[in-house]
Amino acid sequence: MQIKKTDTPAMFDEIAITYDKLNHRLSLGLDKRWRRIFVKNLQNRNFKVIADIASGTGDLLVNLKSLNAEKYYAIDPSSKMLELAKPKLSNTEFIISGAESIPLPDKSVDLITVSFGIRNFADLDKSFEEFYRILKPGGVVSIMEFSLPRFLIFRWGFIIYIKTVIPITGKVLAGNKAAYKYLVGSIVDFAKKTDVKLLLSNCGFQDFEISNLMLGSVRIYSCTKSNNLNQ
């Protein structure tokens, strides 16, 4: 069965219980380090309200708590993923929602974060427009997502690893090879076809900072909304 992006909330419901364990194992534990680096890059500013989109089981939000915001939102279309996040997090409002229609008021959020989630959005343009709508002037969007390394040998090794090890491990440990086959395909397809900076620029975001981890296997995008109060 071929999984479509519109099917991903149900897919994540099915694999929720084993998701964290598999993530840690398949990344060789590096996902924890990546999240620490991601949050460290945000520590030079004060954020009162933080919305973590595609929040999943809440691992990134656990790290984001170090920013000492007044309000946190965990937003994800998978109810079962959010159920697993709740025991990890206090002072957090949980919202079952996709990124294409976020039930938050205009200009109500200081920081929007997404960790390894944008490649599953059904409509990136609409999602980024929603980001712009709910973000306060001067607010920040910070996104971490898989990419493809620039060095050819490392790129081949990365693709071979994710196309062989991940689906097999997903079948053995999660009993769902189709889900992990989709996740692998989404990484490669997204990285080859999507210009994240261009899409965010088209929505009005500016002041981009882009950094690479693991020789470009992981990329962090940070940008801001104009301080123009009329926007």
Backbone torsions as a table, in degrees:
resi	resn	phi	psi	omega
1	MET	NA	130.4	178.7
2	GLN	-90.0	126.3	-177.9
3	ILE	-91.5	131.9	177.3
4	LYS	-100.3	164.1	-179.4
5	LYS	-61.2	-32.9	178.3
6	THR	-69.0	-15.4	179.0
7	ASP	-91.2	-5.8	-170.1
8	THR	-65.5	-33.0	176.8
9	PRO	-58.1	-44.1	177.8
10	ALA	-66.9	-37.4	178.6
11	MET	-62.4	-45.0	-179.7
12	PHE	-68.7	-30.8	173.2
13	ASP	-58.8	-39.7	-176.4
14	GLU	-70.7	-34.6	-175.0
15	ILE	-104.0	6.8	-173.1
16	ALA	-56.3	-43.2	-171.4
17	ILE	-65.2	-28.7	-179.3
18	THR	-106.7	2.4	-170.4
19	TYR	-61.7	-50.0	-177.9
20	ASP	-61.5	-46.4	-177.9
21	LYS	-60.5	-43.7	-179.9
22	LEU	-67.9	-40.1	178.1
23	ASN	-58.1	-47.2	-178.7
24	HIS	-64.2	-41.4	-177.2
25	ARG	-70.4	-45.7	-175.3
26	LEU	-69.9	-29.3	177.8
27	SER	-90.6	3.7	-177.5
28	LEU	59.2	30.9	179.1
29	GLY	82.6	-2.9	-176.0
30	LEU	-70.7	-22.5	-179.6
31	ASP	-58.8	-34.0	178.7
32	LYS	-65.5	-41.9	179.1
33	ARG	-66.3	-41.6	179.9
34	TRP	-60.0	-41.4	179.9
35	ARG	-66.8	-37.2	177.7
36	ARG	-63.8	-42.2	178.2
37	ILE	-64.2	-43.5	179.9
38	PHE	-55.7	-47.9	-177.5
39	VAL	-72.8	-36.8	178.3
40	LYS	-58.2	-35.2	179.5
41	ASN	-67.0	-14.0	-177.7
42	LEU	-103.4	-1.2	-170.9
43	GLN	-78.4	-2.9	180.0
44	ASN	-89.0	4.5	179.7
45	ARG	-133.6	159.2	176.8
46	ASN	-102.0	129.7	179.6
47	PHE	-123.7	124.7	179.3
48	LYS	-83.1	-38.9	-176.6
49	VAL	-127.9	124.4	-178.6
50	ILE	-121.9	129.8	175.8
51	ALA	-115.2	117.4	176.7
52	ASP	-98.3	111.8	-176.3
53	ILE	-92.1	145.3	-173.3
54	ALA	55.1	47.2	-170.4
55	SER	-67.8	-24.1	177.6
56	GLY	58.7	-130.7	-178.4
57	THR	-85.8	7.6	170.5
58	GLY	85.2	11.9	-177.3
59	ASP	-60.8	-40.5	179.3
60	LEU	-67.8	-40.3	-179.4
61	LEU	-61.9	-31.9	175.8
62	VAL	-57.3	-43.3	177.8
63	ASN	-72.4	-35.8	-178.9
64	LEU	-66.0	-19.0	178.2
65	LYS	-60.6	-23.8	179.2
66	SER	-67.0	-14.6	178.7
67	LEU	-80.8	-9.6	174.4
68	ASN	56.2	45.2	175.0
69	ALA	-71.6	161.8	178.3
70	GLU	-80.1	-28.8	-175.4
71	LYS	-143.4	136.4	176.9
72	TYR	-125.4	139.2	172.5
73	TYR	-117.1	133.1	170.7
74	ALA	-110.1	113.6	-173.2
75	ILE	-120.3	125.1	-178.1
76	ASP	-159.9	144.5	178.3
77	PRO	-77.5	-10.3	-179.1
78	SER	-97.1	111.5	-178.1
79	SER	-66.1	-34.9	-177.7
80	LYS	-71.9	-32.8	175.4
81	MET	-65.1	-43.0	-180.0
82	LEU	-67.2	-33.2	177.0
83	GLU	-61.2	-36.7	177.7
84	LEU	-73.6	-23.5	179.2
85	ALA	-76.9	-30.8	-171.6
86	LYS	-57.0	-43.2	179.7
87	PRO	-65.7	-19.2	-178.1
88	LYS	-84.1	-18.5	-164.2
89	LEU	-129.4	135.3	170.6
90	SER	-113.3	170.4	179.1
91	ASN	49.6	43.3	-177.7
92	THR	-134.9	134.9	173.7
93	GLU	-100.3	127.6	-176.6
94	PHE	-101.1	128.8	-176.7
95	ILE	-129.3	123.4	176.2
96	ILE	-84.9	107.4	-176.0
97	SER	-166.4	148.2	169.6
98	GLY	-80.0	171.4	-177.9
99	ALA	-79.8	-14.2	-174.9
100	GLU	-77.5	-17.5	179.1
101	SER	-150.0	90.4	-173.6
102	ILE	-92.6	122.1	-176.1
103	PRO	-79.9	58.5	175.0
104	LEU	-128.1	151.2	-178.5
105	PRO	-67.0	159.9	173.6
106	ASP	-57.7	142.7	171.7
107	LYS	51.1	48.2	-176.0
108	SER	-116.1	-3.3	-172.2
109	VAL	-126.1	139.3	178.8
110	ASP	-91.6	-32.7	-177.7
111	LEU	-140.2	130.4	173.2
112	ILE	-113.7	130.2	177.4
113	THR	-124.1	148.9	172.5
114	VAL	-142.4	128.3	179.6
115	SER	-120.1	110.0	178.4
116	PHE	53.6	44.6	-178.0
117	GLY	-128.4	-23.9	-171.2
118	ILE	-67.7	-23.5	-179.3
119	ARG	-70.1	-12.8	178.3
120	ASN	-98.2	-2.4	179.3
121	PHE	-66.0	134.6	179.5
122	ALA	-68.6	-32.1	-178.4
123	ASP	-142.8	100.6	-176.8
124	LEU	-66.6	-41.7	-179.1
125	ASP	-59.2	-48.2	-179.3
126	LYS	-65.4	-37.9	179.3
127	SER	-64.3	-44.8	179.7
128	PHE	-68.1	-32.2	173.7
129	GLU	-63.9	-37.9	175.8
130	GLU	-66.2	-40.3	176.1
131	PHE	-56.2	-46.9	-178.2
132	TYR	-63.9	-38.8	-178.2
133	ARG	-64.1	-47.1	-173.7
134	ILE	-83.4	-12.3	-176.7
135	LEU	-82.9	138.5	175.3
136	LYS	-71.4	153.1	172.8
137	PRO	-54.6	132.7	-176.6
138	GLY	84.2	-1.9	179.5
139	GLY	-71.8	166.6	-172.0
140	VAL	-119.3	141.2	167.4
141	VAL	-113.4	129.4	177.2
142	SER	-130.6	124.7	-172.8
143	ILE	-127.5	133.5	172.9
144	MET	-118.4	129.1	-177.2
145	GLU	-150.0	153.7	175.1
146	PHE	-65.3	150.6	175.6
147	SER	-141.2	-172.0	177.0
148	LEU	-112.4	128.6	179.6
149	PRO	-57.6	148.0	-179.7
150	ARG	-75.4	-36.4	-179.2
151	PHE	-70.3	125.5	-170.7
152	LEU	-59.5	-45.3	-177.9
153	ILE	-64.3	-43.9	179.4
154	PHE	-67.0	-35.1	178.0
155	ARG	-63.5	-45.0	178.6
156	TRP	-59.8	-45.6	180.0
157	GLY	-62.1	-40.5	179.1
158	PHE	-63.2	-46.3	-178.8
159	ILE	-66.1	-43.0	178.8
160	ILE	-60.5	-42.5	-179.4
161	TYR	-62.3	-51.2	-174.8
162	ILE	-71.0	-27.8	-178.3
163	LYS	-82.7	-17.9	-179.3
164	THR	-108.5	-54.9	-173.6
165	VAL	-69.5	-44.1	-173.2
166	ILE	-64.5	-50.6	179.9
167	PRO	-61.9	-39.2	-179.9
168	ILE	-65.5	-45.7	178.9
169	THR	-63.9	-39.4	177.7
170	GLY	-61.5	-37.4	178.6
171	LYS	-69.9	-42.3	-176.3
172	VAL	-71.2	-48.1	-172.5
173	LEU	-91.0	-30.1	-178.4
174	ALA	-108.8	-11.3	-178.5
175	GLY	66.5	24.7	-175.8
176	ASN	-144.5	79.6	-179.6
177	LYS	-66.1	-35.0	-177.4
178	ALA	-61.2	-40.8	-179.0
179	ALA	-63.7	-44.8	-177.3
180	TYR	-77.5	-24.4	171.5
181	LYS	-67.3	-40.2	175.9
182	TYR	-61.8	-46.2	-176.8
183	LEU	-60.8	-39.8	176.8
184	VAL	-64.1	-48.6	179.9
185	GLY	-59.9	-36.6	-178.9
186	SER	-67.1	-33.4	179.0
187	ILE	-65.1	-52.3	-176.4
188	VAL	-67.5	-46.3	-178.0
189	ASP	-62.6	-45.3	-178.9
190	PHE	-63.2	-46.4	-176.8
191	ALA	-63.1	-34.6	-178.1
192	LYS	-78.1	-31.5	-168.3
193	LYS	-109.2	-13.4	-168.4
194	THR	-114.1	126.0	174.1
195	ASP	-101.2	93.7	-174.2
196	VAL	-61.7	-43.8	-179.6
197	LYS	-60.3	-42.9	-179.8
198	LEU	-62.8	-44.6	-179.1
199	LEU	-63.8	-40.7	177.3
200	LEU	-67.8	-39.5	177.8
201	SER	-61.3	-40.4	180.0
202	ASN	-62.2	-24.2	178.9
203	CYS	-90.0	-3.6	175.9
204	GLY	107.4	1.4	179.4
205	PHE	-75.4	155.0	-174.5
206	GLN	-146.3	-177.2	176.7
207	ASP	54.8	57.7	-174.9
208	PHE	-77.9	140.9	168.1
209	GLU	-130.3	125.5	-177.4
210	ILE	-126.4	128.5	179.5
211	SER	-131.8	154.2	-177.4
212	ASN	-115.3	143.6	172.3
213	LEU	-120.7	154.3	177.3
214	MET	52.4	48.4	177.9
215	LEU	57.4	28.8	177.4
216	GLY	98.1	3.1	176.6
217	SER	-67.7	-28.4	178.3
218	VAL	-128.4	136.8	-178.2
219	ARG	-128.2	138.9	177.3
220	ILE	-113.3	125.5	178.3
221	TYR	-111.2	130.2	175.1
222	SER	-131.1	136.7	179.9
223	CYS	-153.5	170.4	-176.8
224	THR	-129.3	159.9	171.3
225	LYS	-92.8	143.0	-178.8
226	SER	-53.9	149.0	176.3
227	ASN	-77.5	-2.0	178.4
228	ASN	-61.9	114.0	-174.6
229	LEU	-66.8	-14.9	179.2
230	ASN	-82.3	-8.3	-176.5
231	GLN	-93.0	NA	NA
